[in-house]
Amino acid sequence: MIFDYIEIFILTFCEQLITKEEGLVLYEDMILGRFFEDMCAQMYYRGKMFGFVHLYNGQEAVSTGFIKFLKKEDYVVSTYRDHVHALSKGVPAREVMSELFGKATGCCRGQGGSMHMFSKQHNLLGGFAFIGEGIPVATGAAFSSKYRREVLKEPGADEVTLAFFGDGTCNNGQFYECLNMAALWKLPIVFVVENNLWAIGMSHLRATSDPQIWKKGPAFGMPGIHVDGMDVLKVREVAKEAIERARRGEGPTLVECETYRFRGHSLADPDELRDPESVSSLAAEKAHYAGRDPITALKKYLFDNKLASEQELKAIDKKIEELLDEAVEFADESPLPPRSQLLENVFADPKGFGIGPDGKYRCEDPKFTQGTAHV
C-alpha cells in the first residue's frame, strides 16, 4: 500500500510542469494584464485616454510565458499592443497608466502614449506604432549584446532580446532582412510572432501564401516552432528552450504563438473589422477561442494539480484590483507635462531648432506656443 502511494506521488510530481510559487507568479502576471486592459477600456470610454488604444485581452499567455523567463538585463521590443509587455517586464502599473493618461509621471513622461511604452530601467526598448519597425531595433539590441560579449569581452554580457510582432508583420521586408542577419551572425534574439489570426480586419489565411509562419525560420537556418499561444505552460516550455539557446550563443529562434484577441483591433473598433465571408463563422471562431481562455486554463491546471486554492487566487484578484484602483487615482491626480518639455528628446544639436543660443529650450519662451516666437 505504501508503494502505491509513492508511485502516485511520483507520477503526480513528474506531471507537474511548474511549482506552486511559479504557478502563482504566472497567474498574477496574467491577471494583472487582463485587469489592466479592462480598466483601460473603462478609462478610454470615460475620456481619460486619447488616440488609439490597442488591448491585449486573450493573448496574456504569450507575454507571461516569455517575459517571465527573462532576466532584468534582457531586452524586450514590443508593438502598438504593448501595455501588457511593459507590465510583464516590470514597469509599474501606475507608470503605464499615467502614460496612457498623458501625464508627466508616465514611463515616457506622457510623450509616448499607448503605442510607445519605453523604460530604460527595465530594458523595454519601446512599443512601435508601425508594424515591423521594432524588429530592426531588436536585432540591433541583440547585436550590441553579442558585440559587447565577444569583442569588448564584457563580463556578464549575455543579454537576450525578445522581438514581439504579429502575423500581419510577417509579409514585410524588415522581418526577412532581420531573420537573415540574426541567423548569419548567430544573434541572441527570439522572434516571437503573436499570431492572433487577424491583421486588423484581414484574415491571416487570406494574406499570406503559406500561413504557417514558423516554417520561415528553417529557411534562414534557425529553428522554427509553432506553439499553442493560449496555453501559458506550453508557451513557457518553448520560451525556456529558445531563450536558453540564445543565451548559450547558439543563435536565434522563430516562435509562432497561435493566439486570439478577445476585443476589436483597438478601442476605436467595436470589433466590426473582422469580416469573414460568413458572420456565423466569425461567431463560431470567437466562441471557440473564448472557450480556451488562457487564464481559465491556468486556473484549471492549478486546481487540478492542487497547486492553489480558490481563496489564494481570489486574494490575487483582489490585490490586482486594488493596485489598479491606485494606479488610476495616481494617474488622474498626476500633472500634465509642462510646455517646456515639448521639444526635449527631439533635437540632439544644442544649437538646433529646439535649443536657443542661451542653452534654453525655445519652447520656454511664452510666445512659442502662441506661434509668435522667432525660430
C-alpha positions as CSV (number, residue, x, y, z in Angstrom):
1,M,0.0,0.0,0.0
2,I,2.9,2.4,0.9
3,F,4.5,1.7,-2.5
4,D,1.2,2.5,-4.3
5,Y,1.1,6.0,-2.6
6,I,4.8,6.5,-3.5
7,E,4.0,5.7,-7.1
8,I,1.1,8.0,-7.2
9,F,3.2,10.8,-5.7
10,I,6.0,10.3,-8.2
11,L,3.6,10.3,-11.2
12,T,1.9,13.4,-9.9
13,F,5.2,15.2,-9.3
14,C,6.5,14.3,-12.7
15,E,3.4,15.5,-14.4
16,Q,3.6,18.9,-12.8
17,L,5.2,21.4,-15.1
18,I,5.5,24.2,-12.5
19,T,5.8,24.6,-8.8
20,K,3.2,26.3,-6.7
21,E,5.3,29.5,-6.5
22,E,5.8,29.6,-10.3
23,G,2.1,29.0,-10.8
24,L,1.0,31.9,-8.6
25,V,3.6,34.2,-10.3
26,L,2.2,33.3,-13.7
27,Y,-1.4,33.7,-12.6
28,E,-0.8,37.1,-11.0
29,D,1.0,38.4,-14.1
30,M,-1.8,37.2,-16.4
31,I,-4.5,38.7,-14.2
32,L,-2.5,42.0,-14.0
33,G,-2.5,42.1,-17.8
34,R,-6.2,41.2,-18.2
35,F,-7.5,43.5,-15.4
36,F,-5.2,46.4,-16.6
37,E,-6.6,46.2,-20.1
38,D,-10.2,46.0,-18.8
39,M,-9.5,49.2,-16.8
40,C,-8.0,50.9,-19.8
41,A,-11.3,50.3,-21.7
42,Q,-13.2,51.9,-18.9
43,M,-10.9,54.9,-18.7
44,Y,-10.9,55.3,-22.5
45,Y,-14.7,55.5,-22.7
46,R,-14.7,58.0,-19.8
47,G,-12.4,60.3,-21.9
48,K,-9.3,59.8,-19.8
49,M,-7.3,58.4,-22.7
50,F,-7.0,59.7,-26.3
51,G,-5.9,58.3,-29.6
52,F,-5.6,54.7,-30.5
53,V,-5.5,52.2,-27.6
54,H,-5.0,48.5,-28.6
55,L,-5.8,46.0,-25.9
56,Y,-4.2,42.6,-25.3
57,N,-7.1,40.6,-23.9
58,G,-6.8,36.9,-24.7
59,Q,-3.1,37.0,-25.5
60,E,-1.7,37.1,-22.0
61,A,-0.2,33.6,-22.1
62,V,2.4,34.8,-24.7
63,S,3.6,37.8,-22.7
64,T,3.7,36.0,-19.4
65,G,5.1,32.8,-20.8
66,F,8.1,34.5,-22.5
67,I,8.9,37.6,-20.4
68,K,8.7,35.9,-17.0
69,F,11.7,33.7,-18.2
70,L,13.9,36.8,-18.8
71,K,16.5,38.4,-16.6
72,K,16.1,42.0,-15.7
73,E,19.0,42.8,-18.0
74,D,17.3,41.2,-21.1
75,Y,15.6,43.3,-23.7
76,V,12.0,43.4,-24.9
77,V,10.8,45.2,-28.1
78,S,7.1,45.4,-28.5
79,T,4.4,46.6,-30.9
80,Y,1.5,49.1,-30.6
81,R,-0.2,46.4,-28.4
82,D,2.4,47.0,-25.7
83,H,0.8,47.7,-22.3
84,V,1.0,44.1,-21.1
85,H,4.5,43.5,-22.3
86,A,5.6,46.5,-20.3
87,L,3.8,45.2,-17.2
88,S,5.3,41.7,-17.6
89,K,8.8,43.3,-17.9
90,G,8.3,45.0,-14.5
91,V,7.2,48.6,-15.4
92,P,4.9,49.6,-12.6
93,A,1.2,49.7,-13.4
94,R,0.9,53.3,-12.2
95,E,3.6,54.4,-14.7
96,V,1.9,52.6,-17.6
97,M,-1.5,54.0,-16.6
98,S,0.0,57.5,-16.3
99,E,1.5,57.3,-19.7
100,L,-1.9,56.3,-21.1
101,F,-3.4,59.4,-19.4
102,G,-0.6,61.5,-21.0
103,K,0.7,62.6,-17.6
104,A,4.3,63.7,-16.6
105,T,4.6,60.7,-14.2
106,G,4.2,58.2,-17.1
107,C,7.1,55.9,-18.1
108,C,7.7,58.3,-21.1
109,R,6.7,61.4,-19.2
110,G,3.4,61.5,-21.1
111,Q,5.0,61.8,-24.5
112,G,4.8,58.2,-25.7
113,G,1.2,57.3,-25.0
114,S,-0.4,53.9,-25.6
115,M,1.7,52.8,-28.6
116,H,5.2,53.9,-27.4
117,M,5.8,52.5,-23.9
118,F,9.5,52.7,-23.1
119,S,11.6,52.1,-19.9
120,K,15.4,52.3,-19.8
121,Q,15.3,51.0,-16.3
122,H,13.5,47.8,-17.3
123,N,15.2,47.4,-20.8
124,L,11.9,47.8,-22.5
125,L,13.0,49.3,-25.8
126,G,9.6,50.5,-26.9
127,G,6.3,49.9,-28.4
128,F,6.2,50.8,-32.1
129,A,3.2,52.1,-33.9
130,F,4.1,50.9,-37.4
131,I,4.2,47.2,-37.9
132,G,7.7,45.7,-38.4
133,E,9.7,48.8,-37.3
134,G,10.6,47.3,-33.9
135,I,12.2,44.2,-35.4
136,P,15.4,46.0,-36.7
137,V,15.7,47.7,-33.3
138,A,15.5,44.4,-31.5
139,T,18.1,42.9,-33.9
140,G,20.4,45.9,-33.2
141,A,20.0,45.3,-29.4
142,A,20.9,41.6,-29.9
143,F,24.0,42.6,-32.0
144,S,25.0,45.0,-29.2
145,S,24.9,42.2,-26.7
146,K,27.0,39.9,-28.9
147,Y,29.5,42.6,-29.7
148,R,30.0,43.6,-26.0
149,R,30.5,39.9,-25.1
150,E,32.7,38.7,-28.0
151,V,34.6,41.9,-29.0
152,L,34.7,44.1,-25.9
153,K,34.9,41.0,-23.6
154,E,32.5,42.5,-21.1
155,P,31.8,40.0,-18.3
156,G,28.1,39.0,-18.0
157,A,27.1,40.5,-21.3
158,D,24.8,37.6,-22.1
159,E,21.5,39.5,-22.6
160,V,18.8,38.0,-24.8
161,T,16.3,40.1,-26.8
162,L,12.7,39.3,-27.4
163,A,11.1,40.8,-30.5
164,F,7.3,40.7,-30.4
165,F,5.2,41.2,-33.5
166,G,2.0,40.0,-35.2
167,D,1.1,37.8,-38.1
168,G,0.4,40.9,-40.3
169,T,4.1,41.9,-40.0
170,C,5.4,38.6,-41.4
171,N,4.9,39.6,-45.0
172,N,7.1,42.8,-44.6
173,G,10.6,43.2,-45.7
174,Q,12.2,44.1,-42.4
175,F,11.1,40.7,-41.0
176,Y,13.1,38.8,-43.6
177,E,16.1,41.0,-43.6
178,C,16.4,40.7,-39.8
179,L,15.9,36.9,-39.8
180,N,18.8,36.7,-42.3
181,M,21.0,39.0,-40.3
182,A,20.3,37.3,-37.0
183,A,20.9,33.8,-38.3
184,L,24.1,34.9,-40.2
185,W,25.6,36.4,-37.0
186,K,24.0,34.0,-34.5
187,L,22.5,36.8,-32.6
188,P,20.9,36.2,-29.1
189,I,17.4,37.0,-30.1
190,V,14.0,35.3,-30.1
191,F,11.5,36.4,-32.7
192,V,8.0,35.9,-31.2
193,V,5.1,36.0,-33.6
194,E,1.8,36.7,-31.8
195,N,-0.4,35.2,-34.5
196,N,-3.9,36.3,-33.4
197,L,-5.2,35.3,-36.9
198,W,-6.3,38.9,-37.8
199,A,-4.3,41.8,-39.1
200,I,-6.8,44.5,-38.2
201,G,-9.6,43.1,-40.4
202,M,-7.6,40.9,-42.8
203,S,-7.7,37.2,-42.1
204,H,-4.2,35.7,-41.9
205,L,-5.3,32.9,-44.2
206,R,-6.1,35.4,-46.9
207,A,-2.9,37.5,-46.6
208,T,-0.1,35.0,-47.0
209,S,0.7,32.2,-49.4
210,D,1.8,29.9,-46.6
211,P,0.0,30.6,-43.3
212,Q,2.5,28.5,-41.3
213,I,4.8,31.3,-40.2
214,W,7.1,29.1,-38.2
215,K,8.3,27.4,-41.4
216,K,10.1,30.7,-42.3
217,G,12.7,30.0,-39.6
218,P,14.4,27.0,-41.1
219,A,14.5,28.8,-44.5
220,F,17.0,31.1,-42.8
221,G,18.9,28.4,-40.9
222,M,17.2,28.8,-37.5
223,P,14.7,26.7,-35.6
224,G,11.0,27.4,-36.3
225,I,8.5,26.4,-33.7
226,H,4.7,26.5,-33.5
227,V,3.1,26.6,-30.1
228,D,-0.4,27.0,-28.6
229,G,-0.4,30.6,-27.6
230,M,-3.5,30.1,-25.4
231,D,-1.6,27.8,-23.0
232,V,0.9,29.6,-20.8
233,L,2.6,26.4,-19.8
234,K,3.3,25.3,-23.4
235,V,4.5,28.8,-24.3
236,R,6.7,28.8,-21.2
237,E,8.3,25.5,-22.2
238,V,9.1,26.8,-25.7
239,A,10.3,30.1,-24.3
240,K,12.7,28.4,-21.9
241,E,14.5,26.5,-24.7
242,A,14.6,29.4,-27.1
243,I,15.9,31.9,-24.5
244,E,18.5,29.5,-23.1
245,R,19.6,28.6,-26.6
246,A,20.1,32.3,-27.4
247,R,22.0,32.9,-24.1
248,R,24.3,29.9,-24.9
249,G,25.4,31.7,-28.1
250,E,23.6,29.3,-30.4
251,G,21.6,31.9,-32.3
252,P,18.0,33.0,-32.9
253,T,14.7,31.1,-32.9
254,L,11.4,31.9,-34.6
255,V,8.4,31.1,-32.5
256,E,4.9,31.3,-33.8
257,C,2.3,31.6,-31.0
258,E,-1.2,30.9,-32.2
259,T,-3.4,33.1,-30.0
260,Y,-6.5,35.3,-30.2
261,R,-7.6,38.8,-29.2
262,F,-10.9,38.9,-27.5
263,R,-11.5,42.6,-28.4
264,G,-11.5,44.6,-31.6
265,H,-8.3,45.9,-33.2
266,S,-8.4,48.9,-31.0
267,L,-10.9,50.6,-28.7
268,A,-12.0,52.7,-31.7
269,D,-13.1,49.4,-33.3
270,P,-16.2,47.8,-31.8
271,D,-15.0,44.6,-33.3
272,E,-16.6,45.2,-36.7
273,L,-13.5,45.0,-38.8
274,R,-13.1,41.2,-38.6
275,D,-15.4,40.4,-41.6
276,P,-15.1,36.8,-42.9
277,E,-17.4,35.6,-45.7
278,S,-19.9,34.2,-43.1
279,V,-20.8,36.1,-40.0
280,S,-21.7,32.9,-38.3
281,S,-18.2,31.5,-38.8
282,L,-16.7,34.5,-37.0
283,A,-19.1,34.0,-34.1
284,A,-18.0,30.3,-34.0
285,E,-14.4,31.4,-34.1
286,K,-14.9,33.8,-31.2
287,A,-16.7,31.2,-29.2
288,H,-14.0,28.6,-29.8
289,Y,-11.2,30.8,-28.5
290,A,-13.3,32.2,-25.7
291,G,-13.6,28.6,-24.5
292,R,-9.9,28.4,-24.5
293,D,-9.3,31.5,-22.3
294,P,-5.6,31.2,-21.2
295,I,-6.4,32.4,-17.6
296,T,-9.2,29.9,-17.2
297,A,-6.9,27.1,-18.5
298,L,-4.2,28.1,-16.0
299,K,-6.7,28.2,-13.1
300,K,-7.9,24.7,-14.0
301,Y,-4.3,23.4,-14.1
302,L,-3.6,24.9,-10.7
303,F,-6.7,23.4,-9.2
304,D,-6.3,20.0,-10.8
305,N,-2.8,19.7,-9.5
306,K,-3.6,21.2,-6.1
307,L,-1.1,24.0,-6.6
308,A,-3.5,26.7,-5.5
309,S,-6.9,27.2,-3.8
310,E,-9.8,29.3,-4.8
311,Q,-9.1,31.6,-1.9
312,E,-5.5,32.1,-2.9
313,L,-6.5,33.1,-6.5
314,K,-9.3,35.4,-5.2
315,A,-6.7,37.1,-3.0
316,I,-4.5,37.7,-6.0
317,D,-7.5,39.1,-7.9
318,K,-8.3,41.5,-5.1
319,K,-4.7,42.6,-4.8
320,I,-4.6,43.4,-8.5
321,E,-7.9,45.3,-8.4
322,E,-6.6,47.5,-5.5
323,L,-3.3,48.0,-7.4
324,L,-5.1,49.2,-10.5
325,D,-7.5,51.5,-8.5
326,E,-4.4,53.1,-7.0
327,A,-2.8,53.3,-10.5
328,V,-5.9,55.1,-11.9
329,E,-6.0,57.5,-8.9
330,F,-2.3,58.2,-9.2
331,A,-2.6,58.9,-13.0
332,D,-5.7,61.0,-12.6
333,E,-4.0,63.3,-10.0
334,S,-0.7,63.5,-11.8
335,P,0.3,66.7,-13.6
336,L,0.3,67.2,-17.3
337,P,3.8,67.6,-18.9
338,P,4.9,71.3,-18.9
339,R,5.2,73.1,-22.2
340,S,8.9,73.3,-21.7
341,Q,9.0,69.6,-22.3
342,L,7.7,69.9,-25.8
343,L,11.0,69.8,-27.7
344,E,13.0,67.7,-25.3
345,N,14.5,64.5,-26.7
346,V,13.7,65.7,-30.2
347,F,16.9,67.6,-31.2
348,A,20.4,66.4,-30.4
349,D,22.2,69.5,-31.6
350,P,22.3,72.1,-28.8
351,K,22.4,74.8,-31.5
352,G,19.5,73.4,-33.4
353,F,15.8,74.3,-33.6
354,G,14.9,73.1,-30.1
355,I,17.5,74.9,-28.0
356,G,18.5,78.6,-28.4
357,P,21.9,80.2,-28.1
358,D,21.4,80.7,-24.4
359,G,21.1,77.0,-23.9
360,K,17.4,77.2,-23.0
361,Y,14.6,75.4,-24.9
362,R,12.9,77.8,-27.3
363,C,9.6,76.5,-26.2
364,E,10.2,78.0,-22.8
365,D,9.6,81.4,-24.5
366,P,6.0,82.1,-23.5
367,K,5.4,83.4,-27.1
368,F,6.4,80.0,-28.5
369,T,3.0,78.4,-28.2
370,Q,1.3,81.5,-29.5
371,G,3.1,81.0,-32.8
372,T,4.9,84.3,-32.5
373,A,8.4,83.2,-31.3
374,H,11.1,83.6,-33.9
375,V,12.5,80.1,-34.6
